[in-house]
Amino acid sequence: MPRPSVVCEISPPRELNPAYRPQITAWLAEDTPSFDVGGFVVGEVPRTAILWGKSAGILAGVPFGSGPEPLGKVRLATVEGPARGLLLGERVALNLLARCSGIASYSRGLLLNLRGAGYTGILAGTRKTTPGFASSMVMLKDNHVWSRGSITDAVTAARSAAGFSVKIEVEAQSEAEADEAIAAGADIVMLDNFTGAGVKVAAKSLKERWAGKRQFLLEVSGGLRLDNAEQYVTPYVDILSTSCIHQGVPHVDFSLKIQPPADCCVITSTS
């Protein structure tokens, strides 16, 4: 089937990473697992469709980028291709775009709050996300450590399997556990479920104690929300991560409208 093409009106179009194609193919197959009756109705005739933003938010994704906030009805892109292909991919594409843009919008709001509080580090999501969206990374949590026997043994085993080019992160429940993870060679240490006051004490102590000895990033996670994230702001923390930016966030509303052919007579009512 010919592929629809996208003419983006915000930034030049780019090809998706080929690694995404099997996942997208699976999503399309799940959405239309049997005979595509709607596709049969419209056929392969070439059509042009307009992608519209219908609610306030940040438009997520490459090649679109995170342009201005769409307020009201905003034209975002033109999509061209066979009618069957456009409609076959419509719902999957809009669902993904709506969710990702909702995450981008909430993330921006939280980041602006943190910047206003003086935070200059990274805001990140957690692994508590939708299947298919999680990134690849070596993350050693409490279950890994308990199963292996110690933080040191877990980090050593992970490094032997992952090699030198992959970063290893270790979850720490205390400052002592963080020290052990750093000494074992962890690249990122996550202070998990600390209070805001506890984070400020532990982060300062760890960074000062290991200064000039080991390089590592310090992450804080657990219980961070829009209304309390500022309590964790300290210059000694490199990353603040939270699931609130991708769990239960409102979606941004989009629609895709196929345009009538140029020779089609459209009758509108004035009554």
C-alpha positions as CSV (number, residue, x, y, z in Angstrom):
1,M,0.0,0.0,0.0
2,P,1.4,3.4,-0.9
3,R,2.5,5.4,2.2
4,P,0.9,8.7,3.0
5,S,3.3,11.6,3.1
6,V,3.3,14.5,5.6
7,V,4.0,18.1,4.7
8,C,4.8,19.7,8.0
9,E,4.2,23.4,8.3
10,I,6.3,23.8,11.5
11,S,9.7,22.2,10.6
12,P,11.1,20.2,7.7
13,P,9.9,16.6,7.6
14,R,12.3,13.8,8.6
15,E,12.1,10.1,8.3
16,L,11.3,8.1,11.4
17,N,13.9,5.8,12.8
18,P,13.4,2.4,11.1
19,A,13.5,0.8,14.6
20,Y,10.0,2.2,15.2
21,R,8.4,0.5,12.2
22,P,7.8,-2.9,13.7
23,Q,6.1,-1.3,16.7
24,I,4.0,1.0,14.6
25,T,3.0,-2.0,12.3
26,A,1.9,-3.9,15.4
27,W,-0.2,-1.0,16.6
28,L,-1.9,-0.7,13.2
29,A,-2.6,-4.4,13.2
30,E,-4.1,-4.3,16.6
31,D,-6.3,-1.4,15.6
32,T,-7.5,-3.1,12.4
33,P,-7.0,-6.8,13.0
34,S,-9.3,-8.0,10.2
35,F,-10.8,-6.8,6.9
36,D,-10.7,-3.0,6.7
37,V,-14.3,-2.3,5.7
38,G,-13.8,1.5,6.0
39,G,-10.8,1.3,3.7
40,F,-12.8,-0.7,1.2
41,V,-15.4,2.0,1.2
42,V,-12.9,4.9,0.4
43,G,-10.4,2.9,-1.8
44,E,-7.0,4.1,-2.9
45,V,-8.0,7.4,-4.4
46,P,-5.4,10.1,-3.6
47,R,-6.5,12.5,-0.9
48,T,-5.2,15.4,1.2
49,A,-5.9,15.7,4.9
50,I,-5.3,18.5,7.4
51,L,-4.1,17.9,10.9
52,W,-5.7,20.3,13.4
53,G,-4.9,21.2,16.9
54,K,-8.1,21.7,18.9
55,S,-7.0,22.4,22.5
56,A,-4.3,24.2,24.3
57,G,-1.0,22.3,24.7
58,I,2.4,21.6,23.4
59,L,2.7,19.6,20.1
60,A,5.1,16.7,20.7
61,G,7.3,14.7,18.4
62,V,9.7,14.9,15.5
63,P,9.5,16.3,12.9
64,F,6.9,18.7,14.4
65,G,8.9,19.9,17.5
66,S,7.3,21.6,20.4
67,G,6.1,24.8,18.7
68,P,3.8,27.4,20.1
69,E,0.8,26.4,22.2
70,P,-2.2,25.8,20.0
71,L,-5.0,28.0,21.3
72,G,-8.3,27.1,19.7
73,K,-8.3,25.5,16.3
74,V,-4.8,25.6,14.7
75,R,-3.7,24.0,11.4
76,L,-0.6,22.0,12.1
77,A,0.3,19.8,9.1
78,T,-0.9,18.5,5.7
79,V,-0.9,14.8,5.1
80,E,-1.2,13.3,1.6
81,G,-1.8,9.8,0.4
82,P,-4.4,7.2,-0.6
83,A,-7.6,7.6,1.3
84,R,-7.5,4.1,2.7
85,G,-4.0,4.6,4.1
86,L,-4.9,8.0,5.7
87,L,-7.9,6.6,7.5
88,L,-6.2,3.3,8.4
89,G,-3.5,5.3,10.3
90,E,-5.6,8.1,11.6
91,R,-6.7,6.8,15.0
92,V,-3.4,5.2,16.0
93,A,-1.6,8.4,15.0
94,L,-4.0,10.8,16.8
95,N,-4.0,8.6,19.9
96,L,-0.2,8.7,20.1
97,L,0.0,12.4,19.3
98,A,-2.7,13.2,21.9
99,R,-1.0,11.3,24.7
100,C,2.6,12.4,23.8
101,S,1.5,16.0,23.6
102,G,-0.3,15.7,26.9
103,I,2.9,14.5,28.5
104,A,4.9,17.3,26.8
105,S,2.4,19.9,28.0
106,Y,2.4,18.8,31.6
107,S,6.2,18.4,31.6
108,R,6.6,22.0,30.3
109,G,4.4,23.3,33.1
110,L,6.3,21.5,35.8
111,L,9.7,22.5,34.3
112,L,8.7,26.1,34.2
113,N,7.8,25.9,37.9
114,L,11.2,24.3,38.7
115,R,13.1,26.8,36.7
116,G,11.3,29.6,38.6
117,A,12.5,28.0,41.8
118,G,16.1,28.0,40.5
119,Y,16.5,24.4,39.3
120,T,18.9,24.1,36.3
121,G,19.0,20.3,36.0
122,I,17.0,17.7,34.0
123,L,13.4,16.8,34.5
124,A,12.7,13.2,33.5
125,G,9.9,10.7,33.5
126,T,10.1,7.3,35.2
127,R,9.7,3.8,33.9
128,K,6.1,3.7,35.1
129,T,4.9,4.3,31.6
130,T,2.9,2.8,28.8
131,P,4.3,-0.5,27.4
132,G,6.1,0.3,24.2
133,F,7.3,3.7,25.4
134,A,9.9,2.7,27.9
135,S,13.5,3.5,27.0
136,S,16.5,1.2,27.2
137,M,18.7,1.6,30.2
138,V,20.2,-0.5,33.0
139,M,18.2,0.2,36.1
140,L,19.1,-1.7,39.3
141,K,16.2,-1.4,41.8
142,D,15.9,-2.9,45.3
143,N,14.6,-6.2,43.9
144,H,17.8,-6.6,41.7
145,V,20.0,-5.8,44.7
146,W,18.2,-8.1,47.1
147,S,18.2,-10.9,44.5
148,R,21.9,-10.5,43.8
149,G,23.0,-10.0,47.4
150,S,24.5,-6.5,47.4
151,I,24.7,-3.3,45.5
152,T,28.3,-3.9,44.7
153,D,27.7,-7.4,43.3
154,A,24.7,-6.1,41.3
155,V,26.7,-3.3,39.7
156,T,29.7,-5.5,39.0
157,A,27.5,-8.1,37.3
158,A,25.6,-5.4,35.3
159,R,28.9,-3.8,34.1
160,S,30.2,-7.2,32.9
161,A,27.1,-7.7,30.8
162,A,26.4,-4.1,29.6
163,G,30.0,-3.1,28.8
164,F,31.6,0.3,29.1
165,S,29.2,2.3,26.8
166,V,25.9,1.8,28.7
167,K,25.1,3.8,31.8
168,I,24.1,1.9,34.9
169,E,21.7,3.5,37.4
170,V,21.2,2.2,41.0
171,E,18.2,3.0,43.3
172,A,19.3,3.9,46.8
173,Q,17.1,4.1,49.9
174,S,19.7,5.7,52.1
175,E,22.9,7.8,51.9
176,A,24.9,4.7,52.8
177,E,23.5,2.8,49.9
178,A,24.3,5.7,47.6
179,D,27.9,5.6,48.8
180,E,28.1,1.9,48.0
181,A,26.6,2.4,44.5
182,I,29.1,5.2,43.7
183,A,32.0,3.2,45.0
184,A,30.9,0.3,42.9
185,G,31.0,2.4,39.7
186,A,27.3,3.4,39.2
187,D,26.9,6.2,36.7
188,I,23.6,7.4,38.1
189,V,22.4,7.1,41.7
190,M,18.7,7.6,42.4
191,L,17.7,8.8,45.9
192,D,14.3,7.1,46.1
193,N,11.5,8.4,48.3
194,F,13.5,10.9,50.3
195,T,11.8,13.9,51.8
196,G,12.6,17.3,50.3
197,A,14.7,18.2,53.4
198,G,16.4,14.8,53.3
199,V,17.3,15.2,49.7
200,K,19.0,18.5,50.3
201,V,21.2,17.1,53.1
202,A,22.1,13.8,51.4
203,A,22.7,15.3,47.9
204,K,25.1,18.0,49.4
205,S,26.9,15.4,51.5
206,L,27.4,12.9,48.6
207,K,28.6,15.5,46.1
208,E,31.0,17.0,48.5
209,R,32.3,13.6,49.7
210,W,33.0,12.3,46.3
211,A,34.2,15.5,44.6
212,G,37.3,14.7,42.6
213,K,37.1,11.0,43.2
214,R,34.2,9.7,41.1
215,Q,31.9,11.3,38.5
216,F,28.3,10.4,38.8
217,L,24.8,11.9,38.3
218,L,22.5,12.3,41.2
219,E,18.8,11.7,40.6
220,V,15.8,12.1,42.9
221,S,12.5,10.3,42.5
222,G,9.5,9.2,44.4
223,G,6.5,11.3,45.3
224,L,7.4,14.4,43.2
225,R,4.3,16.3,41.9
226,L,3.4,19.6,40.5
227,D,2.5,21.0,43.9
228,N,5.6,19.8,45.8
229,A,8.5,19.4,43.3
230,E,10.0,22.8,44.3
231,Q,10.8,21.3,47.7
232,Y,13.4,19.1,46.1
233,V,15.3,21.8,44.3
234,T,19.0,22.0,45.2
235,P,22.1,22.6,43.1
236,Y,23.5,19.2,44.1
237,V,20.7,17.2,42.2
238,D,21.2,16.6,38.5
239,I,17.9,14.9,37.7
240,L,14.4,15.1,39.1
241,S,12.2,12.3,37.8
242,T,8.5,11.7,38.3
243,S,5.7,9.6,36.9
244,C,3.2,12.5,37.3
245,I,4.3,13.9,33.9
246,H,3.1,10.8,32.1
247,Q,0.5,9.1,34.3
248,G,-3.0,10.5,34.2
249,V,-2.2,13.6,32.3
250,P,-4.9,15.2,30.2
251,H,-4.6,14.6,26.5
252,V,-4.3,17.3,23.9
253,D,-7.1,17.2,21.3
254,F,-6.4,16.7,17.6
255,S,-8.4,15.9,14.5
256,L,-7.6,14.9,11.0
257,K,-9.9,16.1,8.2
258,I,-9.8,14.8,4.7
259,Q,-10.4,17.6,2.3
260,P,-13.0,17.3,-0.5
261,P,-11.7,17.1,-4.0
262,A,-11.4,20.4,-5.9
263,D,-14.2,19.5,-8.3
264,C,-16.5,18.5,-5.4
265,C,-19.5,20.7,-4.8
266,V,-20.0,21.3,-1.1
267,I,-23.5,22.5,0.0
268,T,-23.8,24.2,3.3
269,S,-26.9,25.3,5.1
270,T,-27.4,28.9,6.3
271,S,-30.5,28.1,8.4
